Amino acid sequence: MRVDDIRTLARDRGLKPGRLGKAELIRFVQREEGNFDCFATAASGICDQADCIWRNDCFAAAKNLNS
């Protein structure tokens, strides 16, 4: 998902996304939803949050951070 799309999603949920980067913005949304703020932390490729809307982006971002 693109950062602009994530900002729109945040605003639609009543949040003020500011100028956060993609990972920080997603974690902000996760916290505000009452979920774990774990985006891009699945370095081992293991995650028990099967219904997470960020799942595919998360694994890719975690892989890039640990390369």
N, CA, C and O atoms as a GROMACS GRO file, in nm:
protein
  268
    1MET      N    1   0.084  -0.117   0.000
    1MET     CA    2   0.000   0.000   0.000
    1MET      C    3   0.089   0.124   0.000
    1MET      O    4   0.192   0.128   0.068
    2ARG      N    5   0.050   0.223  -0.075
    2ARG     CA    6   0.128   0.347  -0.082
    2ARG      C    7   0.105   0.434   0.042
    2ARG      O    8   0.001   0.425   0.107
    3VAL      N    9   0.204   0.517   0.073
    3VAL     CA   10   0.196   0.604   0.191
    3VAL      C   11   0.074   0.696   0.183
    3VAL      O   12   0.006   0.716   0.283
    4ASP      N   13   0.045   0.750   0.066
    4ASP     CA   14  -0.073   0.837   0.052
    4ASP      C   15  -0.201   0.762   0.086
    4ASP      O   16  -0.292   0.817   0.148
    5ASP      N   17  -0.209   0.637   0.045
    5ASP     CA   18  -0.327   0.555   0.075
    5ASP      C   19  -0.338   0.530   0.225
    5ASP      O   20  -0.448   0.530   0.281
    6ILE      N   21  -0.225   0.509   0.290
    6ILE     CA   22  -0.224   0.485   0.434
    6ILE      C   23  -0.265   0.612   0.509
    6ILE      O   24  -0.339   0.605   0.607
    7ARG      N   25  -0.217   0.726   0.463
    7ARG     CA   26  -0.258   0.854   0.524
    7ARG      C   27  -0.409   0.875   0.511
    7ARG      O   28  -0.475   0.919   0.605
    8THR      N   29  -0.463   0.844   0.394
    8THR     CA   30  -0.607   0.856   0.373
    8THR      C   31  -0.683   0.762   0.466
    8THR      O   32  -0.783   0.802   0.526
    9LEU      N   33  -0.636   0.640   0.479
    9LEU     CA   34  -0.697   0.544   0.569
    9LEU      C   35  -0.695   0.596   0.712
    9LEU      O   36  -0.795   0.586   0.785
   10ALA      N   37  -0.582   0.652   0.753
   10ALA     CA   38  -0.570   0.707   0.888
   10ALA      C   39  -0.669   0.822   0.909
   10ALA      O   40  -0.738   0.827   1.011
   11ARG      N   41  -0.677   0.912   0.813
   11ARG     CA   42  -0.770   1.025   0.824
   11ARG      C   43  -0.914   0.976   0.829
   11ARG      O   44  -0.995   1.030   0.905
   12ASP      N   45  -0.947   0.876   0.749
   12ASP     CA   46  -1.082   0.820   0.748
   12ASP      C   47  -1.119   0.762   0.884
   12ASP      O   48  -1.237   0.752   0.917
   13ARG      N   49  -1.019   0.724   0.961
   13ARG     CA   50  -1.042   0.668   1.095
   13ARG      C   51  -1.031   0.774   1.204
   13ARG      O   52  -1.031   0.743   1.323
   14GLY      N   53  -1.021   0.901   1.161
   14GLY     CA   54  -1.017   1.010   1.257
   14GLY      C   55  -0.880   1.038   1.314
   14GLY      O   56  -0.868   1.108   1.415
   15LEU      N   57  -0.775   0.985   1.253
   15LEU     CA   58  -0.639   1.005   1.302
   15LEU      C   59  -0.571   1.118   1.225
   15LEU      O   60  -0.609   1.148   1.112
   16LYS      N   61  -0.472   1.178   1.286
   16LYS     CA   62  -0.392   1.282   1.221
   16LYS      C   63  -0.254   1.224   1.193
   16LYS      O   64  -0.170   1.219   1.282
   17PRO      N   65  -0.231   1.181   1.068
   17PRO     CA   66  -0.107   1.109   1.037
   17PRO      C   67   0.020   1.193   1.036
   17PRO      O   68   0.130   1.138   1.047
   18GLY      N   69   0.008   1.323   1.022
   18GLY     CA   70   0.128   1.407   1.018
   18GLY      C   71   0.221   1.368   0.905
   18GLY      O   72   0.175   1.332   0.797
   19ARG      N   73   0.352   1.375   0.929
   19ARG     CA   74   0.452   1.346   0.826
   19ARG      C   75   0.532   1.220   0.857
   19ARG      O   76   0.651   1.213   0.827
   20LEU      N   77   0.467   1.122   0.914
   20LEU     CA   78   0.536   0.998   0.948
   20LEU      C   79   0.572   0.921   0.822
   20LEU      O   80   0.503   0.930   0.721
   21GLY      N   81   0.680   0.845   0.828
   21GLY     CA   82   0.717   0.755   0.720
   21GLY      C   83   0.623   0.636   0.719
   21GLY      O   84   0.540   0.621   0.809
   22LYS      N   85   0.633   0.552   0.618
   22LYS     CA   86   0.540   0.441   0.600
   22LYS      C   87   0.533   0.349   0.722
   22LYS      O   88   0.424   0.324   0.774
   23ALA      N   89   0.646   0.299   0.767
   23ALA     CA   90   0.646   0.205   0.880
   23ALA      C   91   0.592   0.271   1.006
   23ALA      O   92   0.511   0.210   1.076
   24GLU      N   93   0.634   0.392   1.036
   24GLU     CA   94   0.587   0.461   1.155
   24GLU      C   95   0.438   0.490   1.146
   24GLU      O   96   0.366   0.480   1.245
   25LEU      N   97   0.392   0.526   1.027
   25LEU     CA   98   0.251   0.556   1.006
   25LEU      C   99   0.165   0.430   1.027
   25LEU      O  100   0.060   0.436   1.092
   26ILE      N  101   0.209   0.319   0.973
   26ILE     CA  102   0.134   0.194   0.991
   26ILE      C  103   0.132   0.155   1.138
   26ILE      O  104   0.028   0.112   1.188
   27ARG      N  105   0.244   0.168   1.207
   27ARG     CA  106   0.247   0.135   1.351
   27ARG      C  107   0.154   0.226   1.430
   27ARG      O  108   0.089   0.182   1.525
   28PHE      N  109   0.147   0.353   1.390
   28PHE     CA  110   0.056   0.449   1.453
   28PHE      C  111  -0.089   0.402   1.437
   28PHE      O  112  -0.165   0.400   1.534
   29VAL      N  113  -0.126   0.364   1.317
   29VAL     CA  114  -0.261   0.314   1.290
   29VAL      C  115  -0.285   0.186   1.372
   29VAL      O  116  -0.392   0.170   1.432
   30GLN      N  117  -0.189   0.096   1.374
   30GLN     CA  118  -0.204  -0.028   1.449
   30GLN      C  119  -0.231   0.001   1.597
   30GLN      O  120  -0.321  -0.059   1.657
   31ARG      N  121  -0.154   0.092   1.656
   31ARG     CA  122  -0.174   0.126   1.798
   31ARG      C  123  -0.312   0.186   1.821
   31ARG      O  124  -0.381   0.150   1.916
   32GLU      N  125  -0.351   0.277   1.734
   32GLU     CA  126  -0.480   0.345   1.750
   32GLU      C  127  -0.597   0.248   1.735
   32GLU      O  128  -0.704   0.272   1.790
   33GLU      N  129  -0.577   0.139   1.661
   33GLU     CA  130  -0.680   0.037   1.645
   33GLU      C  131  -0.682  -0.062   1.762
   33GLU      O  132  -0.771  -0.146   1.771
   34GLY      N  133  -0.583  -0.051   1.850
   34GLY     CA  134  -0.574  -0.142   1.964
   34GLY      C  135  -0.501  -0.271   1.930
   34GLY      O  136  -0.513  -0.370   2.002
   35ASN      N  137  -0.426  -0.270   1.820
   35ASN     CA  138  -0.350  -0.387   1.777
   35ASN      C  139  -0.204  -0.373   1.815
   35ASN      O  140  -0.160  -0.266   1.859
   36PHE      N  141  -0.128  -0.480   1.798
   36PHE     CA  142   0.016  -0.473   1.818
   36PHE      C  143   0.075  -0.380   1.714
   36PHE      O  144   0.036  -0.384   1.597
   37ASP      N  145   0.168  -0.296   1.754
   37ASP     CA  146   0.236  -0.206   1.658
   37ASP      C  147   0.365  -0.274   1.612
   37ASP      O  148   0.475  -0.234   1.650
   38CYS      N  149   0.346  -0.376   1.531
   38CYS     CA  150   0.457  -0.466   1.498
   38CYS      C  151   0.500  -0.462   1.352
   38CYS      O  152   0.578  -0.547   1.309
   39PHE      N  153   0.451  -0.366   1.274
   39PHE     CA  154   0.482  -0.363   1.131
   39PHE      C  155   0.633  -0.368   1.107
   39PHE      O  156   0.710  -0.295   1.168
   40ALA      N  157   0.673  -0.456   1.017
   40ALA     CA  158   0.813  -0.474   0.972
   40ALA      C  159   0.904  -0.531   1.080
   40ALA      O  160   1.026  -0.514   1.073
   41THR      N  161   0.847  -0.598   1.178
   41THR     CA  162   0.929  -0.658   1.283
   41THR      C  163   0.937  -0.810   1.271
   41THR      O  164   1.002  -0.875   1.353
   42ALA      N  165   0.871  -0.867   1.172
   42ALA     CA  166   0.870  -1.013   1.154
   42ALA      C  167   0.995  -1.057   1.077
   42ALA      O  168   0.985  -1.116   0.969
   43ALA      N  169   1.110  -1.029   1.133
   43ALA     CA  170   1.237  -1.060   1.066
   43ALA      C  171   1.253  -1.208   1.038
   43ALA      O  172   1.318  -1.247   0.940
   44SER      N  173   1.194  -1.290   1.122
   44SER     CA  174   1.204  -1.435   1.102
   44SER      C  175   1.103  -1.486   1.002
   44SER      O  176   1.105  -1.604   0.966
   45GLY      N  177   1.012  -1.399   0.955
   45GLY     CA  178   0.909  -1.440   0.861
   45GLY      C  179   0.794  -1.511   0.928
   45GLY      O  180   0.714  -1.577   0.861
   46ILE      N  181   0.785  -1.498   1.059
   46ILE     CA  182   0.677  -1.562   1.135
   46ILE      C  183   0.590  -1.455   1.197
   46ILE      O  184   0.639  -1.362   1.261
   47CYS      N  185   0.459  -1.470   1.177
   47CYS     CA  186   0.364  -1.375   1.234
   47CYS      C  187   0.233  -1.449   1.260
   47CYS      O  188   0.185  -1.523   1.174
   48ASP      N  189   0.175  -1.428   1.378
   48ASP     CA  190   0.050  -1.494   1.411
   48ASP      C  191  -0.072  -1.407   1.382
   48ASP      O  192  -0.185  -1.445   1.416
   49GLN      N  193  -0.052  -1.292   1.322
   49GLN     CA  194  -0.161  -1.200   1.291
   49GLN      C  195  -0.210  -1.224   1.147
   49GLN      O  196  -0.187  -1.142   1.058
   50ALA      N  197  -0.275  -1.336   1.126
   50ALA     CA  198  -0.313  -1.381   0.991
   50ALA      C  199  -0.410  -1.286   0.920
   50ALA      O  200  -0.411  -1.281   0.797
   51ASP      N  201  -0.492  -1.213   0.993
   51ASP     CA  202  -0.591  -1.125   0.932
   51ASP      C  203  -0.545  -0.980   0.917
   51ASP      O  204  -0.624  -0.894   0.881
   52CYS      N  205  -0.420  -0.955   0.944
   52CYS     CA  206  -0.366  -0.818   0.938
   52CYS      C  207  -0.365  -0.767   0.793
   52CYS      O  208  -0.319  -0.836   0.702
   53ILE      N  209  -0.416  -0.646   0.773
   53ILE     CA  210  -0.420  -0.590   0.637
   53ILE      C  211  -0.282  -0.550   0.587
   53ILE      O  212  -0.264  -0.526   0.468
   54TRP      N  213  -0.186  -0.542   0.676
   54TRP     CA  214  -0.050  -0.499   0.640
   54TRP      C  215   0.042  -0.618   0.616
   54TRP      O  216   0.160  -0.598   0.585
   55ARG      N  217  -0.006  -0.738   0.629
   55ARG     CA  218   0.077  -0.859   0.632
   55ARG      C  219   0.177  -0.869   0.516
   55ARG      O  220   0.296  -0.889   0.541
   56ASN      N  221   0.133  -0.856   0.392
   56ASN     CA  222   0.225  -0.870   0.278
   56ASN      C  223   0.332  -0.761   0.278
   56ASN      O  224   0.450  -0.790   0.257
   57ASP      N  225   0.289  -0.636   0.300
   57ASP     CA  226   0.386  -0.526   0.307
   57ASP      C  227   0.481  -0.544   0.424
   57ASP      O  228   0.599  -0.510   0.416
   58CYS      N  229   0.430  -0.597   0.532
   58CYS     CA  230   0.509  -0.616   0.654
   58CYS      C  231   0.627  -0.710   0.629
   58CYS      O  232   0.741  -0.678   0.662
   59PHE      N  233   0.598  -0.826   0.571
   59PHE     CA  234   0.706  -0.921   0.545
   59PHE      C  235   0.810  -0.864   0.451
   59PHE      O  236   0.930  -0.883   0.472
   60ALA      N  237   0.766  -0.793   0.348
   60ALA     CA  238   0.860  -0.733   0.254
   60ALA      C  239   0.945  -0.626   0.322
   60ALA      O  240   1.066  -0.620   0.301
   61ALA      N  241   0.883  -0.543   0.404
   61ALA     CA  242   0.956  -0.438   0.475
   61ALA      C  243   1.054  -0.497   0.576
   61ALA      O  244   1.166  -0.448   0.589
   62ALA      N  245   1.012  -0.601   0.647
   62ALA     CA  246   1.100  -0.666   0.745
   62ALA      C  247   1.220  -0.727   0.675
   62ALA      O  248   1.332  -0.719   0.725
   63LYS      N  249   1.198  -0.787   0.560
   63LYS     CA  250   1.307  -0.848   0.484
   63LYS      C  251   1.406  -0.741   0.438
   63LYS      O  252   1.527  -0.761   0.447
   64ASN      N  253   1.355  -0.627   0.390
   64ASN     CA  254   1.441  -0.518   0.345
   64ASN      C  255   1.522  -0.457   0.458
   64ASN      O  256   1.638  -0.420   0.439
   65LEU      N  257   1.462  -0.447   0.577
   65LEU     CA  258   1.533  -0.391   0.691
   65LEU      C  259   1.645  -0.481   0.740
   65LEU      O  260   1.743  -0.433   0.798
   66ASN      N  261   1.630  -0.609   0.718
   66ASN     CA  262   1.727  -0.705   0.770
   66ASN      C  263   1.819  -0.760   0.663
   66ASN      O  264   1.889  -0.859   0.686
   67SER      N  265   1.821  -0.697   0.546
   67SER     CA  266   1.909  -0.744   0.437
   67SER      C  267   2.045  -0.682   0.447
   67SER      O  268   2.132  -0.709   0.364
   0.00000   0.00000   0.00000
